[in-house]
Amino acid sequence: MLGVLLTPYGGKIVGPVAWFLGHIMNGIFNVLNKIGIPNIGLAIIIFTIVIYLCLLPLTYKQQKFSKLQSKMSPELKVIQEKYKGKKDNDSMLAMQAETKELYAKYGVSQTGSCLQLLIQMPILFALYRVIYSMPAYVTIIKNSFYPLVEELRNTSGAADFLQTLKSAAMYKGQFTNEQFLAGNTEYIENTYIDVLNKASSADWTSLSDQFGSLSSSIDLTHNALNKFNSFLGLNIGDSPMYMIQTAFSNKQFLLLIGGIAVPALAAFTQWINTKLMPQNTDNNGKIDPNDPSAQMQQSMKTMNIMMPIMSAFFCLSLPAGMGLYWIAGAVVRSIQQIVINKHIDKTDIDAEIAKNTEKYKKKMEKMKSSPQMNMYANMSTKNISSIAKNSPVATVDMDEKVANSRKVYENNNIRKDSLLAKANMVKDFNENINKK
């Protein structure tokens, strides 16, 4: 595999999605470059907005389902109470039928919003992959590492030194890969770009000190990346933790604010986003223990608490660009949620239910009037047996087959390896036992 992160992700599901989203990101960056603002931070924000707008129809369906499910919940509890403790087959079938009818009445699927989630998850994972590995998908950014990586590849000791950088920690396996050791040019250069793409400002300074003869290429590459990564006075290629440490050592107050603001805003926007999500709660704001989905709701509540904390924690060590992505994503989702909530609140849910009920009745009437349905409904094992017995053709065929079998048996004209010969042996054995 050429470049674990530089080479576009090769997963069977997420890989093709990341490839498609990578073309979108590359197009956005090319447009920004043509208008004179080739900025990764701005590209991330625009990219995030575009993707979440494309996911808006799925998000709306998901939220509408949640609204209808909360409306349906009391009726569902009545059905579950009605058959509580009844484990016989008839009761279970009756409960399933009533539950199915209830879901049809409200126009929602029993599988919930699983389909919407299954569609969205690969897209969101691919979105993360593209942003985390920009040189793998954005041609201009990848080209900015040249000619430096070519010069490093031909410089003695470059590979050993690059492995000492903090940004090389996750790529140790690539330096010992057989393709790297065999001198595969593309693999070596991709590995170097992987490391340099995650390098902090301190790493670039160390690189310049170590390879003075390459200082021109190092400065050219670093300046180009700084231009791409500069956003609101911050280098989003650096992690917030590095910003905070640098701010304390150099007494840079604005850098300290930026280092704290990125993880803090990531956590805060995630928290706001979870608060806007529809939840099934009682009048006191607590999860209703009688709700059939109470356990799932409790898990969601715990996750909603943990997500903001996890976002802040991961943002500290990852490049600030990832934090910017989380902030932008949470802001876009929150705005979408406000719009969706207002639209759903204006929707006449009772009229929607009446419409779905009428649609379900028509569907059932159509199924009942179907000739094929009537045939299956009236068919039973007894009917099949009766048809077989009363059919003249069936009777003649059966009598003829029995007569032929009896004739073969009486004439003892049986193949020794046939089933009839084995049956004859069993019959003779039983008769001898009975005689004794």
C-alpha positions as CSV (number, residue, x, y, z in Angstrom):
1,M,0.0,0.0,0.0
2,L,1.6,3.3,-1.1
3,G,1.5,5.8,1.7
4,V,-1.0,4.8,4.5
5,L,-2.5,8.2,4.7
6,L,-1.1,10.1,1.7
7,T,-2.4,7.6,-0.8
8,P,-6.3,7.9,-1.0
9,Y,-7.9,5.6,1.5
10,G,-8.5,2.1,-0.1
11,G,-11.4,0.7,2.0
12,K,-14.1,-1.1,0.1
13,I,-16.9,1.1,1.4
14,V,-15.4,4.3,2.6
15,G,-12.6,4.3,0.0
16,P,-14.7,5.1,-3.1
17,V,-16.7,7.7,-1.1
18,A,-13.5,9.4,0.0
19,W,-12.3,9.3,-3.6
20,F,-15.5,11.1,-4.8
21,L,-15.4,13.6,-1.9
22,G,-11.7,14.2,-2.6
23,H,-12.5,15.4,-6.1
24,I,-15.0,17.9,-4.6
25,M,-12.4,19.1,-2.1
26,N,-9.8,19.4,-4.9
27,G,-12.3,21.4,-7.0
28,I,-13.0,23.8,-4.1
29,F,-9.3,24.4,-3.4
30,N,-8.6,25.0,-7.1
31,V,-11.4,27.6,-7.2
32,L,-10.0,29.3,-4.1
33,N,-6.5,29.2,-5.6
34,K,-7.7,30.9,-8.8
35,I,-9.4,33.8,-6.9
36,G,-6.2,34.2,-4.8
37,I,-7.2,32.7,-1.5
38,P,-5.8,29.1,-1.5
39,N,-6.6,28.6,2.2
40,I,-7.1,25.1,3.8
41,G,-9.3,26.5,6.6
42,L,-11.7,28.2,4.2
43,A,-11.7,25.1,2.0
44,I,-12.6,22.9,5.0
45,I,-15.6,25.2,6.0
46,I,-16.9,25.4,2.4
47,F,-16.4,21.6,1.9
48,T,-18.3,20.8,5.2
49,I,-21.2,23.1,4.3
50,V,-21.5,21.5,0.8
51,I,-21.5,17.9,2.2
52,Y,-24.0,18.6,5.0
53,L,-26.3,20.4,2.6
54,C,-26.3,17.3,0.4
55,L,-27.1,15.2,3.5
56,L,-30.0,17.6,4.4
57,P,-32.8,15.4,2.9
58,L,-31.6,12.4,4.9
59,T,-31.3,14.4,8.0
60,Y,-34.8,15.8,7.6
61,K,-36.2,12.2,7.2
62,Q,-34.4,11.1,10.3
63,Q,-35.7,14.0,12.4
64,K,-39.2,13.5,11.0
65,F,-39.1,9.9,12.0
66,S,-38.0,10.8,15.6
67,K,-41.0,13.3,15.8
68,L,-43.5,10.7,14.6
69,Q,-41.9,8.0,16.8
70,S,-42.4,10.2,19.9
71,K,-46.0,10.8,18.9
72,M,-46.5,7.0,18.3
73,S,-44.8,5.9,21.6
74,P,-47.9,5.9,23.9
75,E,-49.9,3.7,21.4
76,L,-46.9,1.4,21.1
77,K,-46.7,1.1,24.9
78,V,-50.4,0.1,25.0
79,I,-49.8,-2.8,22.6
80,Q,-46.8,-4.0,24.6
81,E,-48.7,-3.8,27.8
82,K,-51.6,-5.7,26.2
83,Y,-49.3,-8.7,25.3
84,K,-47.0,-8.4,28.3
85,G,-46.0,-11.8,29.6
86,K,-47.8,-13.7,26.7
87,K,-45.3,-15.9,25.0
88,D,-47.6,-18.2,23.0
89,N,-47.3,-18.2,19.3
90,D,-50.8,-16.7,18.6
91,S,-50.1,-13.7,21.0
92,M,-46.7,-13.1,19.5
93,L,-48.1,-13.1,16.0
94,A,-51.0,-10.8,17.0
95,M,-48.6,-8.4,18.7
96,Q,-46.4,-8.3,15.6
97,A,-49.4,-7.6,13.4
98,E,-50.7,-4.8,15.6
99,T,-47.2,-3.2,15.8
100,K,-46.8,-3.4,12.1
101,E,-50.2,-1.7,11.6
102,L,-49.3,1.0,14.0
103,Y,-46.0,1.8,12.2
104,A,-47.9,1.8,8.9
105,K,-50.4,4.2,10.4
106,Y,-47.7,6.7,11.3
107,G,-45.8,6.1,8.0
108,V,-42.5,5.1,9.6
109,S,-40.4,1.9,9.2
110,Q,-39.9,-0.5,12.0
111,T,-36.2,-0.4,11.3
112,G,-36.3,3.3,12.2
113,S,-33.8,5.6,10.7
114,C,-31.2,2.9,10.2
115,L,-31.2,3.3,6.4
116,Q,-30.5,7.1,6.7
117,L,-27.6,6.3,9.2
118,L,-26.2,3.6,7.0
119,I,-26.0,6.0,4.1
120,Q,-24.6,8.9,6.2
121,M,-21.9,7.0,8.1
122,P,-19.6,6.2,5.2
123,I,-19.9,9.8,3.9
124,L,-19.0,11.2,7.3
125,F,-16.0,8.8,7.7
126,A,-14.9,9.7,4.2
127,L,-15.2,13.4,5.0
128,Y,-12.8,12.9,7.9
129,R,-10.4,11.0,5.8
130,V,-10.2,13.7,3.1
131,I,-9.7,16.5,5.6
132,Y,-7.1,14.6,7.6
133,S,-5.1,13.7,4.5
134,M,-5.4,16.7,2.3
135,P,-2.3,16.1,0.1
136,A,-3.8,12.7,-0.9
137,Y,-6.7,14.4,-2.5
138,V,-5.7,18.1,-3.2
139,T,-3.1,18.2,-6.0
140,I,-1.9,21.8,-5.3
141,I,-1.0,20.9,-1.7
142,K,0.8,17.7,-2.7
143,N,2.8,19.5,-5.3
144,S,4.0,22.0,-2.7
145,F,6.1,19.3,-1.1
146,Y,8.2,19.1,-4.3
147,P,11.2,19.4,-4.9
148,L,11.9,19.0,-1.2
149,V,10.9,15.3,-0.9
150,E,12.9,14.4,-4.0
151,E,16.0,16.1,-2.4
152,L,15.4,14.3,0.9
153,R,15.1,11.0,-0.8
154,N,18.5,11.5,-2.3
155,T,20.1,12.9,0.9
156,S,21.9,10.5,3.2
157,G,20.4,10.2,6.7
158,A,17.1,11.9,5.8
159,A,15.0,8.8,6.5
160,D,16.7,8.3,9.9
161,F,16.2,11.9,10.9
162,L,12.5,12.1,9.7
163,Q,11.8,9.1,12.0
164,T,12.9,11.2,15.0
165,L,10.2,13.8,14.4
166,K,7.0,13.6,16.5
167,S,4.9,13.6,13.4
168,A,6.5,10.3,12.3
169,A,5.2,8.3,15.3
170,M,2.2,6.9,13.3
171,Y,4.3,6.1,10.2
172,K,7.1,4.0,11.8
173,G,5.9,0.9,9.9
174,Q,6.2,2.6,6.6
175,F,10.0,3.2,7.1
176,T,10.5,-0.5,7.6
177,N,8.1,-1.6,4.8
178,E,9.8,-3.8,2.1
179,Q,8.8,-1.3,-0.6
180,F,10.6,1.5,1.3
181,L,13.7,-0.7,1.9
182,A,13.6,-1.8,-1.8
183,G,13.9,1.9,-2.8
184,N,10.4,2.3,-4.3
185,T,10.5,6.0,-5.3
186,E,6.8,6.7,-5.0
187,Y,6.4,4.9,-1.7
188,I,9.4,6.8,-0.1
189,E,8.2,10.2,-1.3
190,N,4.7,9.5,-0.1
191,T,6.0,8.5,3.3
192,Y,8.0,11.7,3.5
193,I,4.9,13.8,2.6
194,D,2.9,11.9,5.2
195,V,5.4,12.9,7.9
196,L,6.0,16.5,6.7
197,N,2.2,17.1,6.3
198,K,1.8,16.5,10.1
199,A,5.0,18.2,11.1
200,S,4.7,21.1,13.5
201,S,6.6,24.4,13.2
202,A,9.2,23.0,15.6
203,D,9.7,20.0,13.4
204,W,10.3,22.2,10.4
205,T,12.9,24.2,12.4
206,S,14.7,21.0,13.3
207,L,14.7,19.8,9.7
208,S,16.2,23.1,8.6
209,D,18.9,22.9,11.2
210,Q,19.8,19.3,10.3
211,F,19.9,19.8,6.5
212,G,21.4,23.3,5.9
213,S,22.1,22.5,2.3
214,L,18.4,22.0,1.7
215,S,17.3,25.2,3.6
216,S,16.1,26.9,0.4
217,S,13.7,24.0,-0.5
218,I,12.7,23.6,3.2
219,D,11.8,27.3,3.6
220,L,10.0,27.3,0.3
221,T,7.8,24.3,1.2
222,H,7.2,25.5,4.8
223,N,6.2,29.0,3.6
224,A,3.8,27.5,1.1
225,L,2.2,25.3,3.7
226,N,2.0,28.2,6.2
227,K,0.2,30.2,3.5
228,F,-2.3,27.3,3.0
229,N,-2.7,26.7,6.8
230,S,-3.0,30.3,8.0
231,F,-6.5,30.9,9.3
232,L,-7.5,33.9,11.5
233,G,-3.8,34.3,12.5
234,L,-3.4,30.6,13.5
235,N,-1.5,27.9,11.7
236,I,-4.1,25.1,11.6
237,G,-1.3,22.6,10.8
238,D,-0.2,22.9,14.4
239,S,-2.0,21.3,17.3
240,P,-3.7,23.5,20.0
241,M,-1.4,21.8,22.5
242,Y,1.6,23.0,20.6
243,M,0.1,26.5,20.3
244,I,-0.4,26.7,24.1
245,Q,3.1,25.4,24.8
246,T,4.6,27.9,22.3
247,A,2.5,30.7,23.7
248,F,3.8,30.1,27.3
249,S,7.4,29.9,26.2
250,N,7.3,32.9,23.9
251,K,4.7,34.9,25.8
252,Q,2.4,35.1,22.8
253,F,-1.0,35.9,24.4
254,L,-3.0,35.7,21.1
255,L,-1.6,32.3,20.3
256,L,-2.6,31.1,23.8
257,I,-6.2,32.3,23.2
258,G,-6.2,30.5,19.8
259,G,-4.9,27.3,21.3
260,I,-7.6,27.3,24.0
261,A,-10.4,28.5,21.7
262,V,-10.2,25.6,19.2
263,P,-10.9,22.7,21.6
264,A,-13.3,24.9,23.6
265,L,-15.4,25.8,20.6
266,A,-15.3,22.2,19.3
267,A,-16.8,21.0,22.6
268,F,-19.3,23.9,23.0
269,T,-20.6,23.6,19.4
270,Q,-21.0,19.8,19.8
271,W,-22.9,20.4,23.1
272,I,-25.2,22.9,21.4
273,N,-25.8,20.5,18.6
274,T,-26.8,17.6,20.9
275,K,-29.2,19.9,22.8
276,L,-31.0,20.7,19.6
277,M,-31.5,17.0,18.7
278,P,-35.1,15.7,19.5
279,Q,-35.3,13.5,22.5
280,N,-38.1,11.5,24.2
281,T,-38.4,12.9,27.7
282,D,-41.1,13.3,30.3
283,N,-42.3,16.6,31.8
284,N,-39.3,16.9,34.1
285,G,-36.9,16.6,31.2
286,K,-35.9,13.1,32.1
287,I,-36.0,10.1,29.9
288,D,-39.3,8.3,30.2
289,P,-38.6,4.8,31.8
290,N,-41.8,3.5,30.2
291,D,-40.7,4.4,26.7
292,P,-39.9,1.2,24.7
293,S,-36.7,2.8,23.5
294,A,-35.7,4.1,26.9
295,Q,-32.5,2.1,27.0
296,M,-31.4,3.4,23.6
297,Q,-32.4,6.9,24.7
298,Q,-30.2,6.6,27.9
299,S,-27.3,5.5,25.7
300,M,-27.8,8.5,23.4
301,K,-27.9,10.8,26.4
302,T,-24.6,9.4,27.7
303,M,-23.0,9.8,24.3
304,N,-24.3,13.3,24.0
305,I,-22.4,14.1,27.2
306,M,-19.3,12.3,26.2
307,M,-19.0,13.6,22.6
308,P,-18.2,17.3,23.6
309,I,-15.6,16.2,26.1
310,M,-14.0,13.8,23.6
311,S,-14.0,16.5,20.9
312,A,-12.1,18.8,23.2
313,F,-9.6,16.1,24.2
314,F,-8.8,15.0,20.6
315,C,-8.6,18.5,19.4
316,L,-5.7,19.2,21.8
317,S,-3.4,16.8,20.1
318,L,-4.6,16.8,16.5
319,P,-3.9,19.6,13.9
320,A,-6.2,22.6,14.5
321,G,-7.6,22.0,11.1
322,M,-9.5,18.9,12.4
323,G,-10.9,21.0,15.2
324,L,-12.0,23.6,12.7
325,Y,-13.8,20.8,10.8
326,W,-15.6,19.7,13.9
327,I,-16.6,23.3,14.8
328,A,-17.8,23.9,11.2
329,G,-19.7,20.6,11.1
330,A,-21.4,21.3,14.5
331,V,-22.4,24.8,13.5
332,V,-23.9,23.7,10.1
333,R,-25.8,20.8,11.8
334,S,-27.1,23.1,14.5
335,I,-28.4,25.6,11.9
336,Q,-29.9,22.7,10.0
337,Q,-31.5,21.4,13.2
338,I,-33.1,24.7,14.0
339,V,-34.6,25.0,10.5
340,I,-35.8,21.3,10.5
341,N,-37.3,21.7,14.0
342,K,-39.3,24.8,12.9
343,H,-40.5,23.1,9.7
344,I,-41.6,19.9,11.5
345,D,-43.3,22.0,14.3
346,K,-45.4,23.7,11.6
347,T,-46.2,20.4,10.0
348,D,-49.7,19.0,10.8
349,I,-48.7,15.7,12.3
350,D,-52.3,14.6,12.7
351,A,-53.0,15.2,9.0
352,E,-49.8,13.3,8.2
353,I,-51.1,10.4,10.3
354,A,-54.5,10.4,8.7
355,K,-52.9,10.4,5.3
356,N,-50.7,7.5,6.2
357,T,-53.6,5.6,7.7
358,E,-55.6,6.0,4.5
359,K,-52.7,4.9,2.4
360,Y,-52.3,1.8,4.6
361,K,-56.0,0.9,4.2
362,K,-55.8,1.2,0.4
363,K,-52.7,-1.0,0.4
364,M,-54.4,-3.7,2.5
365,E,-57.6,-3.6,0.3
366,K,-55.5,-4.0,-2.8
367,M,-53.6,-7.0,-1.3
368,K,-56.9,-8.6,-0.3
369,S,-58.4,-8.2,-3.7
370,S,-55.3,-9.7,-5.4
371,P,-56.1,-13.2,-6.9
372,Q,-52.7,-14.5,-5.9
373,M,-53.3,-13.4,-2.3
374,N,-56.7,-15.1,-2.3
375,M,-55.2,-18.3,-3.6
376,Y,-52.6,-18.4,-0.9
377,A,-55.1,-17.4,1.8
378,N,-57.5,-20.3,0.9
379,M,-54.8,-22.9,0.3
380,S,-54.0,-25.3,3.2
381,T,-52.5,-28.7,3.6
382,K,-56.0,-30.3,3.8
383,N,-57.0,-28.6,0.5
384,I,-53.8,-29.8,-1.2
385,S,-54.4,-33.4,0.0
386,S,-58.0,-33.2,-1.1
387,I,-57.0,-32.0,-4.5
388,A,-54.5,-34.8,-4.9
389,K,-57.0,-37.5,-3.8
390,N,-59.9,-36.2,-6.0
391,S,-57.8,-35.6,-9.1
392,P,-58.5,-38.4,-11.7
393,V,-55.1,-37.8,-13.3
394,A,-53.3,-38.1,-10.0
395,T,-55.2,-41.3,-9.0
396,V,-54.5,-43.0,-12.4
397,D,-50.8,-42.1,-12.2
398,M,-50.4,-43.3,-8.7
399,D,-52.2,-46.6,-9.3
400,E,-50.1,-47.2,-12.3
401,K,-46.9,-46.5,-10.4
402,V,-47.9,-48.8,-7.5
403,A,-48.9,-51.6,-10.0
404,N,-45.5,-51.4,-11.8
405,S,-43.6,-51.4,-8.5
406,R,-45.5,-54.5,-7.3
407,K,-44.9,-56.3,-10.6
408,V,-41.1,-55.7,-10.4
409,Y,-41.1,-56.7,-6.7
410,E,-43.1,-60.0,-7.3
411,N,-40.9,-61.0,-10.3
412,N,-37.8,-60.3,-8.1
413,N,-36.4,-58.3,-11.1
414,I,-34.6,-55.8,-8.8
415,R,-31.2,-54.2,-9.2
416,K,-29.1,-55.1,-6.2
417,D,-28.0,-51.5,-5.6
418,S,-31.4,-50.0,-6.0
419,L,-33.5,-48.5,-3.2
420,L,-36.2,-51.1,-3.8
421,A,-33.7,-53.9,-3.2
422,K,-32.8,-52.4,0.1
423,A,-36.4,-52.1,1.0
424,N,-36.9,-55.8,0.1
425,M,-34.0,-56.8,2.4
426,V,-35.6,-54.9,5.3
427,K,-39.0,-56.5,4.6
428,D,-37.5,-60.0,4.6
429,F,-35.6,-59.3,7.8
430,N,-38.8,-58.1,9.6
431,E,-40.7,-61.2,8.4
432,N,-38.0,-63.6,9.7
433,I,-38.0,-61.8,13.1
434,N,-41.8,-62.1,13.3
435,K,-41.7,-65.9,12.5
436,K,-39.2,-66.5,15.3
